[in-house]
């Protein structure tokens, strides 16, 4: 009880802790690339008169975020040559992925979708792959950096930095594209300089990674497991190199997943389905949001101005409110609230289709969207972090965050085709309705969790 009282006495001062400020900067670095290969890129492609169907399929480059679990064991357990020797394993991977993001964003900047769409797609894919790798290592760093006293503050700071970066990559990129190019109509130079500026903003994360300290990770338990498994293989007569390779693979790629399924048993698959479907409404809708603004006749300046003012305010309010709600109420209840808010936001978009070019409605939609996203994200990060075993932090969190985006991103690839076939109003209604099963999954997981807790109490 004393520890709780001491934590509460810290109040707002906890956000001045050095570790919290580090996560604010790293959250910004993590959040910046996403929209540059997603919503903002959709605006660029639509202005360049790329078809909505192609824009939908183009969004599949972001599927890299859904498969990052596949190479997360490599990042978790393998040092990258040279950089890891100079900076440490976590910081080495962080710097490498950030340098790759910067280089590939520059590549996107010098591409023109009207002339070399394939070149743009290749660079966008590299951005997505590098950004997903950066997410793996930053998520692991956040989990390993946090003591109990700072857990909530680190998550809130990371989410705030992430959302502010998304505002910059969304509204900021549109504003720069209008400033250096044309506010109405397509000008490739505007998008060129906008993406070059976004590449330069990645220096925030790069400088942070170079200045921070490598986390002190106690890997003795995993090393012992690897050694014991290697010895078993040697006893069976396998060559030394083969035994060491198989032992590394077992502890890096098998043990994290085995640990998760062992701890949660029969509930594990339901939990993974919930994670895979939770963001389906807003991710599927998000691909077409900026294309919708273009088709409704809004200029880049109008969208950017509303996002910069109301989007930032509501992002900060949503992050703060989400943190408060999660700390005061059951996490599953706030997860359910976030799912309801996402569906309601999409219904607002449907109403928007009947109102035409209305700046007040644009303001309302963007404000509600950012507020609900802040609340939902706070609950979701808290929930996924609670499922993670610190011994396998990078791999397990990468699994959860990959599953979180894999199915929604795949489904989002058909969003342009769906809009071309049925129109925006039916599309937004459909994205709201597909959120209903999420509420059923939350209820099921919450009920199973409560039953497991009661069973354990009775056995004790």
N, C-alpha and C positions, 0 to 999 in steps of 0.2 A: 504493500500500500504506500509506503514511504517513497518508493521509486516513482509511482504514478504522480504523487503530490509534487515531487521535485521537477518532474517533466512538465507539469502544468505551470509551475512557477516560471519556467523559462519563457513561456508565452511567445510573442513575436520575435524575441531575441534569438531563438533557435535558427531563424532564417538568415542570421548574420554569421553563422558558423562557416568556417572555411570549406568544409566538406559539402555543405548545402550549396554554396556558391559555385563550387566545382561542378556539381550536378546540374545547376542551372545552365552553365555554359555548354556542358556535354549534351544536355537535352536539346539545346538550340542546334548543335551540330548534328544530332540524330534526326531532328525533325525537318531540317531544311531540304534534303534531297527528295522527300516523298512526293510532294505536289509537283515538283519539277519533272517527274516522269508520270504524273497522274493528272490532277485537275488542271493545273496551269498549262501543261503540255496539250491537254484537250482544247483549251481556249486557243492556243497557238495554231494547232492543226485545223480547227474549225475556221479560223480567220484566213488560213491559207487555202480554204475551200476543199479540204480533205473531207470525204464523206463521213457521216455519223457512224455508219457501219464500220468503216476502216478505223475510226477513232476508238470505237468499242474494242475491236480486235487489238489495236495498238496498246491498249491498257494492259494486255497480257505480259508486257515486259515487267510489270510490277509483281508477277508471280514469283520472281526471285525471292521476295520476302516470304513467300509461302513454302519455300524449299530450303530455307537457311538451316533447318535442323540437320540437313544432310551433310553439311561441312562444319557444323558447330563443334563436333568432337575434335576436329583438326585445330580449330582456334582455341579450344578449351585446354588441350593437352600438348600441343606441338608448338615450339618456338619458331617464329619466322626468322630466317637467316639474317644476319647482320643487325637488323633493327631490334630484335629481342635481346641480342647480346649487349647492345648499347643502352636500351631503355627498359628492358624487362619484357616478359611475355605479353602481358595485357597492353602496355603502352606501345610495344612494337607493332602489334596487330592494329591498334587504334590509329597510329600514325600512317601505317601502310594503306589502310582502307580510306583514310581521309585524303591522302595524296592521289589515290585512284579516282575518288569522287571529283576532286578538283580538275584533274586532267580530262576526265570524260565529260564534265560539264562544259569545259572549254570546247571539246569536240562537238557537243550539241550546239553550242553557240555559233560555230562556223558552218553549220548545216542549214540547208533550206529545204523544207518539206515539199515545196513545189517542184524542186529539181532533183533532190537526192533523199527521198524519204527513207530508203533502206539504210543509208549512212546514219541518219538521225536515229533510226530504230536501234542500230548496233550500239551507238554511244549511250542511248537511253538504257539499254540492257546492262551495259557496264556500270552505269550509275546505280541502277537498282541492285545489282549483285554486290557492288562495293558498299553501298549504303546498308544492305542487309548484313554484311560482314561487320560493319561498324556497329550496328545495333546489337549484334551478338556480344561483342567485347564490352560495349558500354553497359549493357544490362548486367553482365557478369561483374563488371567493376562496381556498379551501384550496389549490388547485393553483397559483395565482399567488403565494400567500404563502410557499410552501415552498421553501427552498433544499435542496440535496441532503442536507445534514447533518440536516435536521429532517423529511424526508419521512415516514419510518416513524413517528416520534413524533406528527406531526400526524394521521396516519391513525388511530393508536391512540387518541389523545385524542378525536378526533371520534366514533369508534365507541363509546368508553366513555360520552361524553355522550349520544349517541343512544340507547344501550341503557338508561341510567339514566332518561332521559326516558320511554322506553316502559314501564319499571317504574312510574314515577309516573303515567303516563296509564292504565296498566292496574290494578295493585294499589292505587295511590294514589287513583285515581278511585273504585274500588269501596269503599275504606275510607271516603272522604268521603261517598259515597252512603249507606252504612250508618249513619254517624255522624249525618248531618243528616236522614236519613229513617228507613227500617226495614231491619234486617238480613234479615228474612224477609218476602217479599211485596213488592209494588210501592208505592212512595211517590214521587210526581213531585218533591216538594220536595228529596228527597235527591239526585236526579240534577241538579236545577237548581243547587244550591249546589256540587256536585262539578264541573260544567262551568264555573261562574263562577270557581272556584279555578284550574282548568286555564287559563282565559283569563288570569288574573293571573300565572300562572307564565311566560307568554310574555314577560313584562317582562324576564326574564333575557336573552333574545336581543335585545330592543329596546334595552335599556341598553348591551349589548355593542356593538351596531351603531353606536350613537351615540358611543361612546368610542374605537373603533378608528380606525386610519388607513386611508385609501383606498390600495389596493395600487398600486405603481408599475409600470404595464404598458407595455411597449414595443410599441406598435401600428404602428410605422412600416412594417413589412413588409406588414401587411394594408392600411394606408392607401395604400401604393404600388400594391398590386394593384388596389385600388378605383379609384385615379386612372388607372392604365393602361387598365383595362377601360372606364372612362368615356370616355377619350380615343378608344378604338376605336369606341365607339358614336357619339360626336360626328363622327368622320371619316366614318361611314356616313350622316350627315345627320339624326340624331335630334335633337329639341329638347333643350336643356340640362337642363331639369328632369326630363324622361323618362330621359335618359342617366344622370343622377346617381341616380335612383331605382332603375333597373335595375342599375347598378353596385353600389349598396349591397346590393340583394337578392342579387346574385351572390356577393359576398364574405361576406355574413352567413348566407345560407341554402343556397347551393350549394357553395361552397368547402370548408366543414368536412366534408361528406359525400364530396366528390370526393377530398379529401386522404386520408381513411380508406381508401377503396376503392383508391386509387393505391398506398398504402403496403402493403396486405395482399393485394391482387390477388384471386386465386381463393379464398383462404382467408377472405376478408372475410365472406361469407355464412354459412359454417360457424361463425365466431366469433359473429356476431349471433344465430344459432339457439341456440348454447350460452348466451349471455347471457339470451336470452328464455326459456329453459327451466330455468335453474339453480335458481331458487327455487320451482319449481312445487309441490313436495311440501309445504313448510311454509306457503306462501301459501294454497293451496287448503284445507289442514287448518285454518289459523288462523281462518278465518271462523266455523267451527263449534265451536272449542275452548271458548269461554265459554258458548255455548248448551249444549254438552255438560255443563259443570260445573253449570249451572242444572238441567238434566234429571236429573243424578245426585244432586241434593239438597244440594249444597254451598251454604253461605251466602256472602254477599259478604265477610264478615269472614274466613272460612276461606280463601277463594281469595286475598284481599288479604294476609293474614298470611303464608301460604306464599310468595307472590310477593315480598313485601317483604324477607323474611329470606333464604330460599334462592335466590330469583330474583336478588336483587342480588349475592349472593356468587358465584353461578355466572356471572352476566353479567360481573363483573369478572375472574373466573378465566378465562372463555372468551376475553375480549378480550385479556388478557395472554398466555395460552397460544397464541392464534391468531397474535399478533404474533411470538412467539418461533418458532413452527413455520414461519411464512412466511419469516422472516429466515434460518433455518437449513436449510430444505429447499426444493425446487423448488415454486413457487407452484401449478403444475398438480397436484402430488401432494396438496397441502393442499385444493385445490378438490375433488378426488375424495374425500378424507376427509370434508369437509363434506357432500357429497352422500350419502355412506353414513350419516353420523350423522343427517341429516334423515330418511332412510327408517327407520332404527332407532327414532327417537323416535316416529314415527307408528305403528310396530308396537307400541310400548309403550302408546300410546293404545288400540289394539285390545285388548290384554290387559286394560287398565283397564275396558273395557266389561263384561267377565265377572266383575270383582271387586266391582262395586257401590261404594257410598259408603265409600271407604277413604282416610283422611287421609294415612297413610304413602305410599300409591301416588300420591296427588296431589302430595305433596312430591317423590317420585322423578321423576315425569313433568315437572313444572315445572323441576326442577333440570337434568335432562338436556337439556330443550328449550333452556334459556338457555345452557348450556355449549356445545352443538353449534352454536347460532346465532352465538355469539361467534367460534368457530373459523372457521365457514363465511364469515361476514361479513368477517373480517380478510383472508382469502384473496381474496374476491370484489372488495373495494374495491381491493386491491393490483393485481389483474389488470386491472380496468377502468381504473384510473389509468395503468397501463403502456401502455394502448392509445391514450391521449389525447395529442394534439399541443397543447402549451401555447398555441400561436397561436390555437387554436379551442377553448379549454378549456370554456367554458360550453356551447356547442352540442354538442360531441362527447360530453362526459360526460352531458349531458341525454339524448342519443340512447341511450347505453348503459343508463342507469338507467331510462329510459322503457321500452325493450324488455324490460328485466329484469322489469317488473311487468305489462306489457300483457296478454300471453297468460295468465299465472297469475291475474290479477285477473278477466279475462273468464271463465275456467273456474270460478273460485271463486263466481261468481254463481249457478251451478247446484248449489252444494254442499248448500244446504238442501233442494232438490228431490230430490237424490240420497239424502240421509239419510232423508227422508220415505218414499222408495220402498224402499230396501234396508236401512236401519238404520245405526247408528253403527259397528258392528264391520266391516261390508263397506266402509263409507266410508273408515275409517282404513287398512284393508288396501290399498284402491285408491290412496290418496294415497301410500303407500309404494312401490307397484309402478310408479307413473308416474315415479318418480325414476330407474328403471333406464336409460332412454335418455340421461339426463344423463351417466352414467358413460361411455357409448359416445361421446358428443360430446366429453367431456374427453379421452378416449384419442385420438380423431381429430385434434382441434386440437393436442394435444401432439405427436403423430406428425408432422403437417404442419409444425409449427414447427421440430421437430428436423431435418426434411428440408431446410427452407429455410435453416437455419443452416449445415448441411453443404455445401449447394450454394454459398452465399456464400463459405464458407471455401475451397472448391476453386477458385472463380473468382479469389479473391484470391491 
